[in-house]
């Protein structure tokens, strides 16, 4: 039996969440609406109190499924009277379009007007009056994200400022449409500047950052963890299983031979991303073998690594079935010995962060 889930604060906000968060990016693409509702019901029954989504979901992102996940959640809320008030609901406003011309017409910016309009549209799809945690999905300014490594100042361009973005958030908070704000796919500089600007101008202070954190993607340990700790900004860790690579399902057969392929193998666009890099798959294979050596499943090791880290307030799990949800919950309570953690770090010393 999985131990009961405690509650943890998010930053300096009054939000308290379970250390496991249900991610929903598969809803509307891999998971049909009725199946999504069953998973949501099961998550609530198992004690999860926080759900994360975004205006651009389902994933892989397509014009046809833009907003689909929020609509599925909105229908679920409407059909389950009282459940909305029991949950912390987090969603995100998309950053500049990044090739997705169906997001704000493909404009490469994120102005105050954009944020206000996106929030209103999300509220309508979610069929709720307030978003508990409204996050900027990726930064408006130029910086390396989603697998890019190097900052290139030559790519800088005129863009809505951090002050303008926070001013938009302040408008939403004052209107009662948003309770607290957060960031996603951010850098140490970005977190510090958002906090500094908020404190200097009396604007909403970010409570959270949602960044990748997994055995094969630990760039956060290179300075962002200190920034978040000292500024009291909480981490919502995403992709703890590296899009399935850290479950072991691809170890022997690769991305094209899995009997039950996840999104990493199912979608060509995913194979080309950081989690599908040959180096990332090779590193995952090493960690998966380490798990088996210590009598754990790869999933247990990968999730316990996040669940037990002081850096992580809540780990976002993305599932396509109730069985997957139960498996991820069952890893709660797994402890990793100092010796095993040292072996994890020994692999990282050799292979570093191939999926960062």
N, C-alpha and C positions, 0 to 999 in steps of 0.2 A: 504494500500500500504506500503510495506516495505521501511523504509528510506534508502537512498543510503548509500553504504558502504564506510567508509573512508579508508585511507591507513595508515599503521603503519610501522615503520622501524624494521628490524630484527637485533638486536644487534648493532654492530658498522659497519655493512655492508652497501652497497648502495642498498640493496633490500628493497622494500616497498610493503607490502602485505595487502590484505583485512583481516579484523578480523575474517572472516569465510573462511576456507580452505576446498576444496573438497578432501576427502579421497577416495581412489579407491580400497581398499583391497577386496571388493565384486565383482569387475569386473573380469569375467572369471570363476566364480564359481556360485554365486547367480544371477549375471547379465550377460546376453549374450552380445556379442560385439555390435550388432546394438542398444541394449537398453543402453549400456554404452555410445555410441556416442551421443545418444539423451540426456542423462543426462549431458554429458560434454557440449553440445551445449547450453542447458538450463542454466547451471551454468554460462557460459560466458555471456549469455543474461541478467542474473540477476545481473551481476557485480562482480562475484568472479574472482580473478586474480591469485590464487595460487592453485596448484594441488600437492598432495602428493602421492607417490607410493613407491615401494620397489622391489628389484630383486626377493624376495621370494614370492611375491603375485602372485596368489590368496590365500585367506585364507578361510577355513583351509588349511594349507600348505600340498601339495602333490607333488610328483615328476612330475606328469603329468601336473600340472599347474604352475610349477616354471617358472617365467618370463612372464606368460600369461598376467598379467595386464599391464606390460610395453609394450608388443607387441600391445595390444589393443590401448593404448595411442599413440604409434608410428603410427599405421594405421590411427588414428584420425588426428594426426598432418599432415600426408601426404595427407589426403583428404580435409584438410581445410587450403589452402595456406594463410599464414600470421598470423594464430592464435598463432603459437608457440612464435612469438616475442612479443605477448601481455601478456604472462603469465609467472609467476614464477614457474618453474618446480623443484620439490624436489623429490629425490629418495634416496634409502639407500643401503649400502653394508651390507650383513648379517654378523653377528658375528660368533663365533665358532658354529659348526653345531647343537648342542643341539638335537642329535638324528636324524637329517635330513641328511641321508647319501648322498642325491643327491646334497647337497651344498658342493662344493669343496671336494667331496669324503668322507665327514664326518669327515674331519680333525678338531680337536678341537683347532684351532688357527686362526689368521687373520693377516698374514704377509703383508709386503709392496707389494710383488708380487701378493698376493691374492686381495688386494684392487685395484691395477692397472688393473688386469684382469677383475674383476667384473665391474669396471667402463666402460671399453671398451665394455663389453657385454651389459651393460645397454644402453649405447649410441647407439649401433646397434639396439637393440630392440625398443628403443624410437624414432629412426630415427631422431636424432638431433645431433648437433655438440657440444653442451655444456649443462651441468647440472647446474642450478642456485644454488642449495643447495644440497650438497652431504653429507649424514648423515651416521654415524656408527649406525646400527640398534640396536645392543646391545653390551655391552662391551666384550672385549676379556678376560679380567682378571676375577678372581673369585669375585663375589659379588651377593647378593640376588636380583633377578629380576623376573618379571612376576608372582608376587604373593608370592614369597618366602620372609621371613621376617628377618631371622637372618644371619649375616655374620659369616662364619666358616673359620678361617685361615688355618685349616687343609686341606682345599680343594685347596689351592694355588698350582700352578704349573708353570713351565717355559712357558712363553708366549711372543708374540711380544709386545714390550714396547709401551707406549703412544708416545714416541719420534718416533719410527719407523712408527707408524700409521700416525702421523702428517707429517712425511717426505714423505710418500706416497701421502698424500693430497697435499703437496707442489709441488710434481712432476706433479700432475694432474692440479693444478692451473697454473703452469708455462707453461704447454702444451696447455692451453686454453680449456681444457676439463671440468673444474669445475670452477665456479666463487667463491663460498663460501662454508664453511663446517659447519657441525653441528653434534650433538650427539643425542642419543635416549636411553631411559631406563637407564639413568645415575643417579649417586649418587652425593651428595655434594662434596665428595672427588674427584670424577672423573672430574667434571666440573672444579674445582679449579686446578687440576693437568694438564688438557688439556690446560687451559689458561696460567698457569705458564710456562709450557714447550714451548708453542708457543712464549710467550714473551721473554723467555730466549734465544731461539735459532733462532728467526726470522722466525718462521713457521706460517702457516695460523691459525688465531685465530678463535675459534668456535663462530658462530653467534647465534646459537640456541641449545635448547634441546627439544626433543619431548618426553614427558612423559605423563602418564595417569593423568588426573585431572577431577574429577567428585565428586558429592555429597557423593558417597560411597567410594571414593578413593582419599584422600587428604594428603597422606604422604608427598607430595611436600611442604606442609605448615610447615613441621617440620624441617626447616633449608635450604632446597634447594631453597626456594623462596628468602631468604636473599642473598644467594650466587649469584644467577642469577641477582638480582637487583644490587648488589654492583659491579659485574663484567660486567654488561651490556650485558648479554646473554639472549636472548628472549625465551619465552616458546611457543612451539606449543603443545597445549593440545589435547590429544587423548582420545577417548572413553568417551565423556562427557555424553552420555546416557547409560553408563554401559552396552553396547551390547544390548540395548533395555529394560533393567530392569527398567530404569528411565522414560520410556514412559507410564508405567502403564499396559501394555498389559498382564503381567503375574501375576498381583496382586491377582486376584480371581481364576485363573485356573491353576497357576503354569506353569512350563516349558513344560509340556506334553499336555496342553489343549488349547493353544492359537489358534484362528482361522487363524491368519496370523503370524505364528512363524518366528522370525528372526533367525539369525545365532546362538544365544545363545540356542535356543530350537531345532533348526534344526539339529545341529551337536553334536554328543555325546562327541567329543573331547572338544567342547566349554563348555558343561555342567560341565565338570570336572575342568574348570579353575576358576580363582578368582571371575569372575562376576556371576558364577552360584552357589557359595557357599550359603548354607541356610541362613547364617548370612547376606550375601550381599543382598539376595533377600528380607529378612525381613527388612533390613534398607531401601532398595529402596521403599518398600511398605509404610514405615513411611513417607518418603519424598514425595511420590506421594500423600498421603492423605493430607499432609500439603499444597501442591500445590492447591488441590481442595478446601480446606478450605479457601484459599485466592483468589478464583476465577480464578485460572490459570490451564492450563493443566499441567500434569507432565512434558511433553516435554518442555513447556515454562519455568518452574521453573529450570529444570536441565540445559538447555542451557543458560538462562539468568544468572545463577550462574557463568558460565564460561565467557560469553560475557562481563559481567560487572566487572570482577575481574581485578585489577591492575596487577596481576601476568601474565595474558594471553595476548600474542601478537596476536595469531590467534588460533581459535578453529577448530579442524579437525572434519568434519561431514562425516559419512559414510552412504550412502543412496542406496536404491535399486530401486527407481523410481523418476520421476520428482515431484510427489506429496509429497514424503518424503522430497525432497530438498526444495520445497516451504514451507512446514510446518516448517522446521528448519530455513529457512530465515525469516519467519514471526515472529519468537521469537526475532529477532534483534529489539532493541528498548524497550524491556520489562524492566522495572525497578523493583528492589526489595527494599522494604522499610527497614529501620533499624530494625523495629520490626520483619519483616519476616526473615531477616538475623540472628537476635538473636534466633529465633525459629529453624533455620537451625543448628546453633551452639549448641543449647540445645540438639538436636537429636544426633549430632556428639559427644557431651560430653558423652552421654550414650552408643552409639554404635561404636564410633571411626571410623576406616577406614577398614571395613571388606573385601573390594575388592582391597586393596592396593597391 
